[in-house]
Amino acid sequence: MRGHGEGRMKLLHVIQHTSAEYLGLMEDHFDGRGIRYRYFRPFTEGTPLPARSATVDGLILLGGGPWGSLGERALPTLAEEVALTRVYLMSGKPVIGIGLGAQILALAADGQTEAAPLTFAVATARRESPDSLAGFMPETMPHITYMRDRPVPPAYAVTLSRDEAGAPAAFQLGDNVFGFLGHPGFKRAMAEDLIMEFSESPENPGPGLDQLTAVKGQIEDSLIPLMTGIIGKTGLMR
């Protein structure tokens, strides 16, 4: 099978932490560029994490719904995923962490995490500077979080955007590693499925679901420049 640039299609390993959350609207942007992805579901009995020695072009760590990185609700495979992520970082391969995945990324990169309650929120993130993501970070974009706990990126991280409270909403490590506290390609159906998948859910999620419907077009529009910047910085088209 032949793809772009080097004569083969690039392949990403994508780790899911719930049945409900996946790449969402980001899938179309990878598909349109001939970038393949393979999902791994370690929460399913008998399903392992990707082998550390696997020949692959990058790693994506998705959110975890009510799973976090601290206390009794810490992800069962947290230590193994932090170790796996460090292998990718040391090899210089692209890594993208989303939600809980951004927490795993922060820990693997010598950052920390902090405790926070399970929250479902539809808000707005604003870019830190016009140069964020080589100029491709939208000036504003929907910031959809469904997450427990928060990443604390290491001191060398570059903030790409901030949430309405001024805290980092997206950050960059080096040239090709990115953390997003919110899911850039989130769908309403993902939130509905998360609510049904777990006995624990955010209080009064109805207004958030309605807000998600209202910003669907904004999510789609903001993904166009955002994914252009991510693909360019990660080198997945080379």
C-alpha positions, 0 to 999 in steps of 0.5 A: 500500500502506497501513501504520501511522501516516503512511499507508504501510508503513515500509521498512528496508534490510538489508545482509547480509555472508554468505548465512547471516546474516539478520535471523533471529527479528527478521523476525517482529517486523518483519512483525507490525508491518507494517514491510518490509525489503529485503536487499542482498547486496554480496558477490554479484557485480553487487549494489550497496549501497543508493543513498545517496539512496534514500528509506527509513526506516532501515538495518540492518547485519548480521554477517559471519561471519569477516569483520572490520574490520581486517587481511587479513580486513577486509570488502571493502566496509567503507569504502563501508558506513561512508560509507553509514552516516554518511549515515543518521546525519547524516540522523537516520534509525534505524540498527541494527548487529549484530556486524560491523554494530556495528563499521561503526556504531562507525567511522561514528560516530567510534568505533574497532574492535579486533582479536579472533579469530573467536569463536562463543560463547553467553553471557549479557548483563545490562542496564546499568540498569533504564532501558536502552532505555526500560525494555524491555531485558531484565534478562538475555538470550542473547548470541550472537556469531559475529564477528571483531574488536570495536567500540569505541563512541565516548565519547558512546555509552550502554551498554545491556547488558554481557557476562559479562566486563563489556564492552559487549554493546549500545550506543545512540547518540543517540535511535534508533541501536543497536549489538549485538555479539551477534545478538538473533535468532540461529538455530542454522541460521545458525551451521551455515550459516556454518560450511559457507559459509566454509573458516574456522570457529571451533574446536570449534563443537559445544558452542556449537551445542548451547547455542544449541538449549538457549537457543532459548526464551530468545532468543524470549522476550527478543526480545519486550520488546527489539523493543518497545523498538527499534521504539519508540525508532526511531519505525518505528511512527509 
